Amino acid sequence: MLVFVPRYLLLPALLIPVAFTGCTRTASPNFAETKAVAAQERQEISLARQQMELIPPPSKTRYMAVKSLTLWENPYVTVQGGMVTLHVVQADANTSPLGVGGMLRPVGARRQDLNVRVSDLPTALNAVPQNFWPYGRVVAVEEAHEVPVSARPQVRRNVETVIKTLNDLGVVVYEWSDSGRS
C-alpha cells in the first residue's frame, strides 16, 4: 500500500536526524583522551608533591616575622595575567654574620626572577634547590602591581589557580597584599 506524504513534511523529517548526528560528533570531546590527560596531570602533581616533601615543613615563627617581600628569603610568586614570576633568593654561601646585606654581600645579587606559565609552576618550584627554602615549604603569593582594570579578573583567576596548585603540592601559601602581609 502506497501512502502519500506531502513534501513540506518530508524535508524536516529528513534533516532532523542529520542535524543531531552532526552536532553530537563535533561538539563532544573524546572522553578517553580527556580522561587520559587528567590522569597524566594527576600523576605529574603526585610526583611533584613527592619531590616537594623533601623540603621540611614551614616554620611559622620565621616567615610570619617578615615584614617586606624584599626581606623574604623563600621563593615567592608574583601573579600576572598570562604568567607568574617566580622570585628565588639563592642561599648565602658565606655563613658568617659579618657583612650580611652589605656592599660586599648584597641580597639583590643573589635574587633571580623567572617568568613561567602557571601550568609549569610545579616544575619550576621543584627545580629550586632545598637550601633555598630557609622558612620551610612555604611560598608567598602576591598579585602584580599596577594591573589594568580590564586584566584584574584574569589576574585574580590566576591567583586562585596558583594557590590551588601550591596546595596540591603540599606547599603552604602565604598570600601577600599590596599593603603588607595578609
C-alpha positions as a LaTeX table, in Angstrom:
\begin{tabular}{lrrr}
\hline
Residue & $x$ (\AA) & $y$ (\AA) & $z$ (\AA) \\
\hline
Met1 & 0.00 & 0.00 & 0.00 \\
Leu2 & 1.40 & 3.34 & $-1.05$ \\
Val3 & 0.98 & 6.32 & 1.30 \\
Phe4 & 1.17 & 9.86 & 0.04 \\
Val5 & 3.28 & 12.19 & 2.25 \\
Pro6 & 3.29 & 15.93 & 1.49 \\
Arg7 & 6.74 & 17.38 & 0.63 \\
Tyr8 & 6.67 & 20.01 & 3.34 \\
Leu9 & 6.61 & 17.21 & 5.96 \\
Leu10 & 9.26 & 15.09 & 4.28 \\
Leu11 & 12.13 & 17.62 & 4.27 \\
Pro12 & 12.12 & 18.44 & 8.03 \\
Ala13 & 11.80 & 14.75 & 8.86 \\
Leu14 & 14.96 & 14.01 & 6.86 \\
Leu15 & 17.01 & 16.92 & 8.23 \\
Ile16 & 16.39 & 16.36 & 11.94 \\
Pro17 & 18.47 & 13.13 & 12.25 \\
Val18 & 21.27 & 14.68 & 10.17 \\
Ala19 & 21.33 & 17.78 & 12.37 \\
Phe20 & 21.54 & 15.79 & 15.59 \\
Thr21 & 24.25 & 13.41 & 14.43 \\
Gly22 & 26.32 & 16.27 & 13.05 \\
Cys23 & 26.14 & 18.20 & 16.30 \\
Thr24 & 26.94 & 15.36 & 18.63 \\
Arg25 & 30.03 & 14.17 & 16.80 \\
Thr26 & 31.76 & 17.54 & 16.53 \\
Ala27 & 30.67 & 19.07 & 19.83 \\
Ser28 & 31.60 & 16.31 & 22.28 \\
Pro29 & 35.31 & 15.83 & 23.04 \\
Asn30 & 36.79 & 12.38 & 23.07 \\
Phe31 & 36.12 & 11.12 & 26.58 \\
Ala32 & 39.05 & 8.70 & 26.57 \\
Glu33 & 41.52 & 11.45 & 25.61 \\
Thr34 & 40.18 & 13.80 & 28.29 \\
Lys35 & 40.42 & 11.04 & 30.90 \\
Ala36 & 44.00 & 10.19 & 29.86 \\
Val37 & 45.10 & 13.84 & 30.07 \\
Ala38 & 43.53 & 14.21 & 33.52 \\
Ala39 & 45.27 & 11.03 & 34.72 \\
Gln40 & 48.61 & 12.28 & 33.43 \\
Glu41 & 48.16 & 15.64 & 35.19 \\
Arg42 & 47.32 & 13.87 & 38.47 \\
Gln43 & 50.44 & 11.73 & 38.11 \\
Glu44 & 52.64 & 14.78 & 37.45 \\
Ile45 & 51.19 & 16.57 & 40.50 \\
Ser46 & 51.78 & 13.45 & 42.60 \\
Leu47 & 55.43 & 13.24 & 41.53 \\
Ala48 & 55.93 & 16.97 & 42.12 \\
Arg49 & 54.36 & 16.65 & 45.56 \\
Gln50 & 56.72 & 13.80 & 46.45 \\
Gln51 & 59.70 & 15.96 & 45.49 \\
Met52 & 58.36 & 18.92 & 47.47 \\
Glu53 & 58.00 & 16.73 & 50.57 \\
Leu54 & 61.81 & 16.57 & 50.74 \\
Ile55 & 61.71 & 20.20 & 51.89 \\
Pro56 & 60.95 & 20.44 & 55.63 \\
Pro57 & 57.58 & 21.76 & 56.86 \\
Pro58 & 57.34 & 25.54 & 57.24 \\
Ser59 & 58.50 & 27.38 & 60.33 \\
Lys60 & 55.62 & 29.77 & 61.03 \\
Thr61 & 57.56 & 31.82 & 63.56 \\
Arg62 & 60.24 & 32.58 & 60.96 \\
Tyr63 & 58.08 & 33.55 & 57.99 \\
Met64 & 55.42 & 35.43 & 59.98 \\
Ala65 & 58.13 & 37.79 & 61.26 \\
Val66 & 58.97 & 39.00 & 57.73 \\
Lys67 & 57.54 & 42.50 & 57.14 \\
Ser68 & 58.51 & 43.04 & 53.49 \\
Leu69 & 58.91 & 40.88 & 50.40 \\
Thr70 & 62.35 & 42.43 & 49.89 \\
Leu71 & 63.37 & 40.61 & 53.09 \\
Trp72 & 61.61 & 37.34 & 52.14 \\
Glu73 & 64.19 & 34.57 & 51.67 \\
Asn74 & 61.98 & 31.72 & 50.40 \\
Pro75 & 60.74 & 31.58 & 46.82 \\
Tyr76 & 57.74 & 33.81 & 46.19 \\
Val77 & 55.39 & 34.26 & 43.26 \\
Thr78 & 54.06 & 37.40 & 41.59 \\
Val79 & 50.93 & 36.52 & 39.63 \\
Gln80 & 50.24 & 38.35 & 36.37 \\
Gly81 & 47.62 & 37.98 & 33.64 \\
Gly82 & 49.34 & 35.46 & 31.39 \\
Met83 & 52.15 & 34.11 & 33.58 \\
Val84 & 53.72 & 34.13 & 37.02 \\
Thr85 & 57.11 & 35.41 & 38.08 \\
Leu86 & 58.96 & 33.12 & 40.46 \\
His87 & 61.39 & 35.09 & 42.63 \\
Val88 & 64.19 & 32.99 & 44.09 \\
Val89 & 66.90 & 34.12 & 46.50 \\
Gln90 & 69.99 & 31.94 & 46.46 \\
Ala91 & 71.33 & 30.95 & 49.84 \\
Asp92 & 74.27 & 32.99 & 51.08 \\
Ala93 & 77.43 & 30.93 & 50.61 \\
Asn94 & 79.12 & 32.78 & 53.47 \\
Thr95 & 77.72 & 31.59 & 56.79 \\
Ser96 & 79.37 & 34.36 & 58.79 \\
Pro97 & 77.01 & 37.03 & 60.15 \\
Leu98 & 79.53 & 39.77 & 59.27 \\
Gly99 & 78.54 & 41.98 & 56.35 \\
Val100 & 75.19 & 40.35 & 55.63 \\
Gly101 & 73.25 & 42.53 & 53.20 \\
Gly102 & 76.13 & 44.96 & 52.98 \\
Met103 & 78.05 & 46.20 & 49.99 \\
Leu104 & 80.14 & 43.03 & 49.69 \\
Arg105 & 77.19 & 40.64 & 50.15 \\
Pro106 & 74.08 & 42.27 & 48.63 \\
Val107 & 70.84 & 40.30 & 48.67 \\
Gly108 & 69.84 & 41.68 & 45.28 \\
Ala109 & 72.81 & 39.97 & 43.64 \\
Arg110 & 71.51 & 36.60 & 44.82 \\
Arg111 & 67.91 & 37.18 & 43.63 \\
Gln112 & 66.66 & 35.67 & 40.37 \\
Asp113 & 63.31 & 36.33 & 38.70 \\
Leu114 & 61.93 & 33.60 & 36.44 \\
Asn115 & 58.84 & 34.07 & 34.25 \\
Val116 & 56.91 & 30.81 & 33.95 \\
Arg117 & 53.49 & 29.66 & 32.79 \\
Val118 & 51.02 & 28.82 & 35.55 \\
Ser119 & 50.95 & 25.21 & 34.34 \\
Asp120 & 54.76 & 24.96 & 34.68 \\
Leu121 & 54.87 & 26.25 & 38.27 \\
Pro122 & 55.26 & 22.78 & 39.88 \\
Thr123 & 58.25 & 22.00 & 37.65 \\
Ala124 & 59.83 & 25.39 & 38.37 \\
Leu125 & 59.41 & 25.01 & 42.13 \\
Asn126 & 60.90 & 21.53 & 42.08 \\
Ala127 & 63.95 & 22.94 & 40.31 \\
Val128 & 64.64 & 25.25 & 43.27 \\
Pro129 & 67.30 & 23.60 & 45.48 \\
Gln130 & 66.39 & 22.59 & 49.02 \\
Asn131 & 68.77 & 25.08 & 50.65 \\
Phe132 & 66.84 & 27.98 & 49.02 \\
Trp133 & 63.89 & 27.30 & 51.39 \\
Pro134 & 65.08 & 28.62 & 54.80 \\
Tyr135 & 61.49 & 29.00 & 56.12 \\
Gly136 & 60.49 & 25.52 & 55.01 \\
Arg137 & 57.81 & 24.60 & 52.47 \\
Val138 & 56.03 & 27.98 & 52.25 \\
Val139 & 55.63 & 30.32 & 49.28 \\
Ala140 & 54.43 & 33.94 & 49.40 \\
Val141 & 51.97 & 34.84 & 46.65 \\
Glu142 & 51.25 & 38.40 & 45.53 \\
Glu143 & 49.27 & 39.94 & 42.71 \\
Ala144 & 51.17 & 42.01 & 40.17 \\
His145 & 51.23 & 45.74 & 40.83 \\
Glu146 & 49.58 & 48.33 & 38.58 \\
Val147 & 47.36 & 45.84 & 36.75 \\
Pro148 & 44.88 & 47.46 & 34.32 \\
Val149 & 41.26 & 47.27 & 35.44 \\
Ser150 & 40.35 & 45.07 & 32.47 \\
Ala151 & 43.00 & 42.47 & 33.42 \\
Arg152 & 42.18 & 42.23 & 37.14 \\
Pro153 & 39.67 & 39.35 & 36.81 \\
Gln154 & 42.21 & 37.28 & 34.85 \\
Val155 & 44.93 & 38.01 & 37.44 \\
Arg156 & 42.59 & 37.01 & 40.27 \\
Arg157 & 41.71 & 33.73 & 38.48 \\
Asn158 & 45.43 & 33.05 & 38.07 \\
Val159 & 45.99 & 33.75 & 41.79 \\
Glu160 & 43.32 & 31.19 & 42.64 \\
Thr161 & 44.89 & 28.68 & 40.22 \\
Val162 & 48.35 & 29.25 & 41.74 \\
Ile163 & 47.00 & 28.81 & 45.27 \\
Lys164 & 45.25 & 25.57 & 44.27 \\
Thr165 & 48.42 & 24.30 & 42.57 \\
Leu166 & 50.55 & 25.09 & 45.63 \\
Asn167 & 48.01 & 23.41 & 47.93 \\
Asp168 & 48.05 & 20.32 & 45.68 \\
Leu169 & 51.84 & 20.25 & 46.07 \\
Gly170 & 51.59 & 20.43 & 49.87 \\
Val171 & 53.09 & 23.93 & 49.99 \\
Val172 & 51.79 & 26.46 & 52.50 \\
Val173 & 50.55 & 29.62 & 50.78 \\
Tyr174 & 51.27 & 32.97 & 52.39 \\
Glu175 & 49.12 & 35.43 & 50.43 \\
Trp176 & 50.75 & 38.85 & 50.38 \\
Ser177 & 48.75 & 42.00 & 49.70 \\
Asp178 & 49.95 & 45.44 & 48.49 \\
Ser179 & 49.56 & 46.89 & 51.96 \\
Gly180 & 51.70 & 44.19 & 53.51 \\
Arg181 & 51.08 & 40.66 & 54.57 \\
Ser182 & 47.62 & 39.19 & 54.88 \\
\hline
\end{tabular}
